[in-house]
Each structure stands twice: as structure tokens, then as C-alpha cells.
Amino acid sequence: MKPPALRISRPAKSFFAALSAALVLGLLSGPAAFAQPSPPAAAPAEDLADPRTAYKEIDLKKLVADAHTDIPGQRVIFAPVAVRFKAVLAAMPAPQKTDYLKKALGLMGIDKLGSINQRIGLDYGGEKALAAYIDDGAAARLDKEARPGQPLLFYAFHVYNHSRGPALVVTSFSPPSESPKSP
């Protein structure tokens, strides 16, 4: 007698699809992935009315030191955290592959961060500049309003950690003494 065909409900299919994506993206790459502390969940982008209070002020040098994963190539994804920090612009916007970032955000159901196809360099006082993703609108503003070597206050989402430090998506910036401007 032939066993009945296995039927999987839509919610179960979604779960298995997410689980498969997590395995492909390296989310479940072993016990070390679970040893990383997860930052608290951030409010959705549309709830961040006043960036001066909604974005948690951080020390970027400390975040970079704390965000390294133990295994090269490993990434630890969590709900994006809205952060703001001071750094010196080390490199202007340049094209950047963002496939992994988009998969990670899609896995979490986040699509409100805008179009992201570039990166910038941030000098935070470490050994070398940190590469950060930047929203295309913010990148266009940065091209017009800033120059390398200029200290700025950046507003970003901390999306995941990897062996080179935190993956940040810069959404806005301002001179250190002002509020951010919308893209």
C-alpha cells in the first residue's frame, strides 16, 4: 500500500521556506551563531519620527569591536536597530553588491529602508575604515553636501554582524550639531 502524499499547509510552507533561507544565508551555521548577543528590536522605520530620540546613540568604535563574529564568513542577523553615531567620512559613495543585505531584510519582512546599492567608508578611529551600506537617497545628498575627512553624525540601522564587524545601513546624516535632513 502506497503511503498518502504529504500535504504541507501554507503557513508550514512559509516556515520551511524561511528555514531553508536561514540555512542558505548561514543563520543556522552552528552554536557560535547563537552565542552572539542580539540587540533589542528596533521600532519600524515609519515610527522613527524624531531621529534624535528614536535612534540610540552609540560609540561606533565599541560597536565595531563588539560586533565581530568568531567564525570568518559567519553572519548573525537580528531585527534592525536604529543607531546614530559620529564618524569621519572616509570614502564617498561607491557601488556595492547588496544581494545578501536584501535577502536578510526580506527574510525579516522589511522593505521600508529604500533603495540600497552603494557603500561609504567611515573612519571611527579603528585600524581601517568601516564599509557601510548607504541608502541611495542619502548617498545622493552626501555627494552634494559632504566631502571625505568631514566629521558627520550618521543615522543608520544595524542589521547584522559578520567577521569584519557590524553591517550598517546609513539612512541619513547631518553635521554633528544639527538634526538630520530627509533624503
Residue pairs with C-beta under 8 A, 6 or more apart in sequence:
8 16
18 107
19 28
21 103
21 107
22 28
22 107
25 75
25 77
25 100
25 103
25 104
25 107
26 33
26 73
26 74
26 75
27 33
27 75
27 76
27 77
29 71
29 74
30 71
32 69
32 70
32 71
32 74
33 69
33 74
33 76
35 70
36 69
36 76
36 161
38 76
38 78
38 79
39 78
39 79
39 81
39 158
40 81
41 78
41 79
41 81
42 79
42 80
42 81
42 82
42 157
43 54
43 82
44 112
45 82
45 112
45 113
45 157
45 171
46 112
47 54
48 54
48 55
48 82
51 82
51 84
51 155
51 172
51 179
51 180
52 84
52 179
54 82
55 82
55 83
55 84
55 155
55 156
56 81
56 82
56 83
56 84
57 83
57 84
57 85
58 83
58 84
58 85
59 85
60 85
60 86
60 87
60 122
60 124
60 130
61 124
61 125
61 126
63 83
63 85
63 158
63 165
63 166
64 124
64 126
64 130
64 165
64 166
67 158
67 161
67 165
67 166
68 161
68 162
68 163
68 164
68 165
69 75
69 76
69 161
69 162
69 163
71 163
72 163
73 162
73 163
74 162
74 163
75 100
75 104
75 160
75 161
75 162
75 167
76 160
76 161
76 162
77 104
77 107
77 108
77 159
77 160
78 159
78 160
79 108
80 105
80 108
80 110
80 113
80 157
80 158
80 159
80 169
81 157
81 158
82 155
82 156
82 157
83 155
83 156
83 157
83 158
83 168
84 153
84 154
84 155
84 156
85 124
85 153
85 154
85 156
86 151
86 152
86 153
86 154
86 176
87 122
87 123
87 124
87 130
87 151
87 152
87 154
88 122
88 123
88 124
88 149
88 150
88 151
88 152
89 120
89 121
89 122
89 123
89 142
89 146
89 147
89 148
89 149
89 150
89 151
89 152
90 120
90 121
90 122
90 123
90 129
90 148
90 149
91 120
91 121
91 129
91 148
92 120
92 142
92 143
92 146
92 147
92 148
93 118
93 119
93 120
93 134
93 139
93 142
93 143
94 118
94 119
94 120
95 117
95 118
95 119
96 117
96 118
96 119
96 131
96 133
98 116
98 117
98 133
101 116
101 133
101 159
101 167
101 169
102 116
104 159
104 160
105 111
105 113
105 159
113 135
113 157
113 169
113 171
114 135
114 136
114 137
114 171
114 183
115 135
115 136
115 137
116 133
116 134
116 135
116 136
116 169
117 136
118 133
118 134
118 136
118 139
119 131
119 132
119 133
119 134
120 131
120 132
120 134
120 139
120 142
120 170
121 129
121 130
121 131
121 132
122 129
122 130
122 131
122 132
122 154
123 129
124 130
130 165
130 166
130 168
131 164
132 154
132 156
132 167
132 168
132 169
132 170
133 167
133 168
133 169
133 170
134 142
134 169
134 170
135 169
135 170
135 171
135 172
135 183
137 183
138 170
138 171
138 172
138 173
138 183
140 183
141 173
141 181
141 183
142 173
146 152
146 173
151 176
152 173
152 174
152 175
152 176
153 173
153 174
153 175
153 176
153 178
153 180
154 170
154 172
154 173
155 170
155 171
155 172
155 173
155 174
155 180
156 168
156 169
156 170
156 171
157 168
157 169
157 171
158 166
158 167
158 168
159 167
159 168
159 169
160 166
160 167
161 167
171 183
172 180
172 181
172 182
172 183
173 180
174 180
174 181
